[in-house]
Amino acid sequence: MAKLMFTKTHEWILVDGQKGKIGLSDYAQKQLGDLVFIELPALGAKVAAGRAFMNVESVKAVSELNCPATGFVLAVNNDLEAAPEKVNQDPMGAWIVEIEFESLCDCLMSEDDYKKLIG
């Protein structure tokens, strides 16, 4: 059964076994504004929990996304290269990266706790 978790830096991960799809929260995309570019990591890249692993560019700023787990990139959502606005249109459905993880960040929180954080 898949489990949705969030970071304090507004990334989400949908955990299913030892794999996780990662995206940007609705709150984050609203704060950033319209996304115009997403720099996807390379397939097979090693990622570390709590560390920057990619960038998104909006009309307001370039922002680093922090990885919610340590592992390796299994897949990237190539559709977002041509249409980064899909994250704005459906932030919880437009996953950005899928990883196979070794460990999850100890900073992860439930959806209820995340909603309390963002008020």
VMD Tcl script that draws the C-alpha trace (Angstrom):
set ca {
  {0.00 0.00 0.00}
  {1.43 3.36 -1.04}
  {2.02 6.02 1.60}
  {2.17 9.77 0.92}
  {4.65 11.81 2.97}
  {5.94 15.40 2.87}
  {9.07 17.38 3.72}
  {9.25 20.76 5.45}
  {10.71 22.10 2.20}
  {7.47 21.16 0.38}
  {8.38 18.06 -1.60}
  {6.19 14.97 -1.46}
  {7.05 11.32 -1.87}
  {4.61 8.52 -2.57}
  {6.28 5.48 -1.01}
  {5.46 2.07 -2.46}
  {7.76 -0.65 -1.15}
  {11.35 0.49 -1.81}
  {10.31 2.89 -4.57}
  {9.03 6.41 -4.32}
  {7.64 8.95 -6.74}
  {8.62 12.50 -5.82}
  {6.90 15.77 -6.63}
  {6.34 19.34 -5.54}
  {3.49 20.16 -3.17}
  {0.52 22.29 -4.14}
  {1.62 24.85 -1.55}
  {5.10 25.09 -3.12}
  {3.87 25.50 -6.68}
  {1.53 28.28 -5.55}
  {4.41 30.06 -3.81}
  {6.69 29.69 -6.84}
  {4.15 30.71 -9.45}
  {4.17 29.41 -13.01}
  {6.94 26.90 -13.60}
  {8.86 27.50 -16.81}
  {11.70 24.96 -16.57}
  {12.48 21.75 -14.70}
  {16.02 20.38 -14.58}
  {15.59 16.63 -14.26}
  {18.34 14.50 -12.70}
  {20.06 11.79 -14.74}
  {18.79 8.23 -14.66}
  {20.83 6.21 -12.20}
  {22.00 9.31 -10.32}
  {22.62 8.83 -6.60}
  {20.45 11.11 -4.46}
  {20.72 11.84 -0.76}
  {17.96 12.53 1.74}
  {17.69 16.19 2.67}
  {20.07 17.30 -0.11}
  {19.34 19.28 -3.25}
  {19.00 17.00 -6.27}
  {17.38 19.15 -8.95}
  {16.13 22.64 -9.79}
  {12.85 24.14 -10.88}
  {12.55 27.57 -12.41}
  {9.44 29.70 -12.12}
  {8.58 33.19 -13.23}
  {9.69 34.29 -9.74}
  {12.87 32.31 -8.99}
  {15.04 29.25 -9.43}
  {14.59 26.83 -6.53}
  {16.36 23.66 -5.48}
  {14.32 20.62 -4.57}
  {15.56 18.49 -1.71}
  {15.31 14.74 -1.95}
  {13.10 13.05 0.66}
  {15.12 9.82 0.49}
  {18.54 8.36 -0.25}
  {18.77 6.13 -3.29}
  {19.01 6.08 -7.07}
  {16.92 7.71 -9.80}
  {14.88 5.02 -11.60}
  {12.76 7.24 -13.83}
  {12.09 10.87 -14.66}
  {8.89 12.39 -15.97}
  {10.19 13.54 -19.37}
  {6.81 15.13 -20.18}
  {7.73 17.93 -17.76}
  {10.68 19.08 -19.86}
  {8.32 20.26 -22.59}
  {5.44 21.13 -20.27}
  {6.64 22.10 -16.75}
  {3.29 23.80 -16.19}
  {1.80 20.33 -15.59}
  {3.17 20.64 -12.03}
  {1.12 23.82 -11.58}
  {-1.98 22.18 -13.06}
  {-1.76 18.96 -11.01}
  {1.04 19.08 -8.41}
  {-0.02 15.87 -6.69}
  {-0.42 13.97 -9.95}
  {2.60 15.29 -11.85}
  {5.39 13.28 -10.27}
  {8.85 14.49 -11.25}
  {11.21 11.65 -10.34}
  {10.91 8.03 -9.26}
  {13.66 6.59 -7.08}
  {14.59 3.30 -5.56}
  {15.51 4.24 -2.03}
  {17.75 2.82 0.63}
  {16.40 5.05 3.40}
  {13.85 7.79 3.89}
  {14.65 11.20 5.33}
  {13.89 11.39 9.04}
  {12.30 14.77 8.30}
  {9.24 13.26 6.57}
  {5.78 13.95 7.92}
  {2.26 12.75 7.31}
  {-0.17 14.70 5.17}
  {-2.05 15.85 8.30}
  {1.16 17.14 9.90}
  {2.12 18.87 6.66}
  {-1.25 20.61 6.49}
  {-0.67 21.90 10.03}
  {2.78 23.18 8.98}
  {1.47 25.21 6.05}
  {-1.59 26.40 7.97}
}
mol new
graphics top color blue
foreach p $ca { graphics top sphere $p radius 0.5 }
foreach p [lrange $ca 0 end-1] q [lrange $ca 1 end] { graphics top cylinder $p $q radius 0.2 }
display resetview
